C-alpha cells in the first residue's frame, strides 16, 4: 500500500523505458478525452505500479508537473484498488492541462473500471 502522504515509493513506480514498452506491447489500451491508460500484467510483483508520461504538448513545466501530481494522487487514493496487482501507464493528452482535480479523478477511475 502506498502511504497517503510523502514521496511516491520507488517500488510503486515504473521507471525504465523497457518496462514502459512491455506494458505498451502486452497490455490493453483504454482511452478518454484527457488520458490514455495502458494496463498490463505486473511482472512477479504483488503490488500495482504506475508509470506517467506527460509530453510538452500538454503545457509548460508547471502544467506538466501539476498533471503528474494529479495522476499520482489518483493512483494513491483510487487507482491501486481499481487495477490491483497490474502495471499501469497513464499518458496525458493535451486536454489534461485544463482539467480540474475532481474531473481528472473521475475520468481516470471511469477508464480503470472499464478495464476490469
KEKE-3310 file (N, C-alpha, C; in steps of 0.2 Angstrom, whole numbers, plus 5000, padded with zeros to 4 digits):
npx = (5004:5003:5008:4998:5003:5019:5033:5032:5033:5047:5046:5033:5033:5035:5049:5059:5063:5061:5052:5040:5038:5035:5023:5016:5016:5011:4999:4982:4974:4966:4955:4951:4945:4955:4965:4976:4976:4986:4986:4994:5000:5008:5025:5029:5027:5018:5011:5002:5009:5014:5016:5020:5017:5019:5019:5027:5017:5007:5009:5018:5032:5027:5013:5014:5019:5009:4999:5005:5006:4992:4989:4997:4991:4978:4981:4986:4974:4963:4967:4975:4967:4958:4965:4971:4986:4992:5002:5002:5001:5000:4995:4996:4985:4984:4973:4972:4978:4969:4960:4951:4955:4945:4938:4948:4951:4938:4938:4949:4946:4934:4939:4948:4939:4932:4942:4943)
npy = (4994:5011:5025:5038:5051:5060:5054:5046:5029:5020:5007:5007:5012:5013:5013:5011:5012:5001:4994:5002:5000:4986:4986:4993:4985:4972:4975:4981:4995:5009:5023:5040:5057:5065:5057:5042:5025:5012:4996:4982:4966:4964:4961:4948:4955:4960:4971:4985:4995:5011:5021:5037:5047:5063:5074:5088:5094:5095:5106:5119:5117:5119:5116:5103:5096:5098:5090:5078:5076:5076:5063:5054:5056:5052:5038:5034:5036:5030:5022:5011:5001:4999:4994:4982:4974:4975:4983:5000:5012:5029:5040:5057:5068:5083:5090:5087:5097:5107:5101:5099:5094:5085:5081:5075:5064:5057:5054:5046:5035:5030:5026:5016:5007:5002:4994:4983)
npz = (5000:4996:5005:5011:5011:5008:4999:4983:4983:4977:4973:4968:4956:4938:4930:4920:4903:4896:4903:4902:4888:4888:4895:4886:4875:4879:4886:4888:4880:4885:4882:4885:4885:4890:4894:4892:4896:4899:4903:4910:4914:4929:4932:4942:4954:4969:4970:4963:4950:4944:4930:4922:4909:4902:4890:4882:4874:4882:4890:4899:4910:4923:4922:4917:4928:4937:4932:4932:4946:4950:4943:4951:4963:4961:4959:4971:4980:4973:4962:4964:4970:4959:4949:4953:4957:4944:4931:4927:4914:4912:4900:4897:4888:4878:4882:4895:4902:4906:4914:4929:4946:4952:4941:4934:4942:4942:4928:4926:4935:4929:4917:4922:4928:4917:4912:4919)
capx = (5000:5006:5006:4994:5007:5026:5036:5029:5038:5051:5044:5027:5034:5038:5054:5063:5060:5059:5046:5035:5037:5032:5016:5013:5015:5007:4993:4977:4974:4959:4956:4946:4947:4961:4970:4976:4978:4989:4986:4997:5001:5014:5030:5031:5026:5012:5008:5001:5014:5012:5021:5016:5020:5016:5024:5027:5011:5002:5010:5025:5034:5022:5007:5015:5020:5003:4995:5008:5004:4985:4989:4999:4986:4973:4983:4986:4968:4958:4969:4978:4961:4955:4970:4975:4992:4994:5006:4998:5005:4995:4998:4991:4984:4984:4967:4973:4981:4963:4955:4951:4957:4940:4936:4953:4950:4933:4939:4954:4943:4930:4943:4951:4934:4931:4947:4942)
capy = (5000:5017:5029:5044:5057:5058:5053:5040:5024:5018:5000:5008:5016:5010:5018:5010:5013:4994:4992:5006:4997:4980:4987:4995:4979:4967:4977:4984:5002:5012:5030:5045:5064:5068:5052:5035:5021:5006:4992:4976:4962:4966:4955:4945:4959:4959:4977:4989:5000:5017:5025:5043:5051:5069:5077:5095:5096:5096:5113:5121:5113:5119:5112:5095:5094:5098:5084:5072:5076:5073:5056:5050:5056:5047:5031:5033:5035:5025:5018:5004:4996:4998:4990:4978:4970:4976:4989:5005:5018:5034:5045:5063:5071:5090:5092:5086:5103:5111:5098:5100:5088:5081:5079:5070:5058:5054:5051:5040:5030:5028:5022:5010:5002:4999:4990:4977)
capz = (5000:4996:5010:5009:5011:5007:4992:4980:4984:4971:4971:4966:4950:4933:4929:4915:4896:4894:4907:4899:4882:4889:4896:4879:4870:4882:4890:4885:4879:4886:4881:4886:4882:4893:4896:4889:4901:4896:4908:4908:4920:4933:4932:4948:4960:4972:4970:4957:4949:4940:4925:4920:4903:4900:4885:4881:4871:4887:4893:4901:4916:4929:4920:4917:4935:4941:4929:4935:4953:4950:4942:4956:4969:4959:4960:4979:4983:4970:4957:4967:4971:4953:4944:4958:4955:4937:4929:4923:4912:4911:4896:4897:4882:4879:4886:4903:4905:4908:4918:4937:4950:4953:4935:4932:4946:4939:4922:4927:4938:4924:4912:4925:4929:4911:4910:4923)
cpx = (5004:5004:5002:4997:5014:5027:5032:5034:5041:5048:5037:5027:5037:5043:5058:5059:5057:5053:5040:5033:5034:5025:5012:5011:5010:5000:4988:4977:4967:4960:4950:4949:4953:4967:4970:4979:4980:4990:4988:4998:5008:5019:5032:5031:5019:5008:5007:5007:5011:5017:5017:5020:5016:5021:5023:5021:5006:5003:5017:5026:5029:5016:5008:5016:5014:4999:4998:5006:4997:4985:4991:4994:4980:4975:4984:4979:4963:4961:4972:4973:4958:4959:4974:4980:4994:4998:5001:5002:4999:4998:4993:4991:4984:4979:4967:4975:4975:4959:4956:4953:4951:4938:4941:4952:4944:4934:4944:4950:4938:4933:4945:4945:4932:4936:4947:4940)
cpy = (5006:5022:5035:5050:5055:5056:5046:5035:5021:5011:5001:5011:5012:5015:5017:5010:5006:4992:4996:5002:4990:4981:4989:4989:4974:4969:4980:4992:5004:5020:5034:5052:5066:5063:5046:5031:5014:5002:4985:4972:4964:4960:4953:4949:4958:4966:4981:4994:5005:5020:5031:5046:5057:5073:5085:5098:5098:5103:5114:5116:5113:5115:5105:5093:5093:5092:5078:5071:5073:5066:5052:5050:5052:5040:5030:5032:5030:5020:5011:4999:4994:4993:4985:4973:4970:4982:4993:5010:5023:5039:5051:5066:5079:5093:5091:5092:5107:5108:5099:5094:5083:5077:5074:5064:5054:5050:5045:5034:5026:5023:5015:5005:4999:4994:4983:4971)
cpz = (5000:5001:5008:5008:5010:5000:4989:4980:4977:4969:4968:4959:4944:4930:4923:4908:4894:4897:4904:4892:4883:4891:4890:4875:4873:4885:4885:4885:4880:4886:4883:4883:4884:4894:4892:4895:4897:4902:4906:4914:4923:4933:4939:4954:4962:4973:4964:4956:4944:4936:4922:4914:4901:4896:4885:4878:4876:4890:4895:4907:4922:4928:4920:4923:4938:4938:4932:4943:4954:4948:4947:4962:4967:4961:4967:4982:4980:4965:4959:4967:4964:4948:4948:4955:4948:4936:4925:4921:4910:4906:4896:4890:4883:4882:4893:4906:4908:4912:4926:4940:4951:4947:4932:4936:4944:4933:4922:4930:4933:4919:4916:4926:4923:4909:4914:4919)
residu = (UNK:UNK:UNK:UNK:UNK:UNK:UNK:UNK:UNK:UNK:UNK:UNK:UNK:UNK:UNK:UNK:UNK:UNK:UNK:UNK:UNK:UNK:UNK:UNK:UNK:UNK:UNK:UNK:UNK:UNK:UNK:UNK:UNK:UNK:UNK:UNK:UNK:UNK:UNK:UNK:UNK:UNK:UNK:UNK:UNK:UNK:UNK:UNK:UNK:UNK:UNK:UNK:UNK:UNK:UNK:UNK:UNK:UNK:UNK:UNK:UNK:UNK:UNK:UNK:UNK:UNK:UNK:UNK:UNK:UNK:UNK:UNK:UNK:UNK:UNK:UNK:UNK:UNK:UNK:UNK:UNK:UNK:UNK:UNK:UNK:UNK:UNK:UNK:UNK:UNK:UNK:UNK:UNK:UNK:UNK:UNK:UNK:UNK:UNK:UNK:UNK:UNK:UNK:UNK:UNK:UNK:UNK:UNK:UNK:UNK:UNK:UNK:UNK:UNK:UNK:UNK)
# end
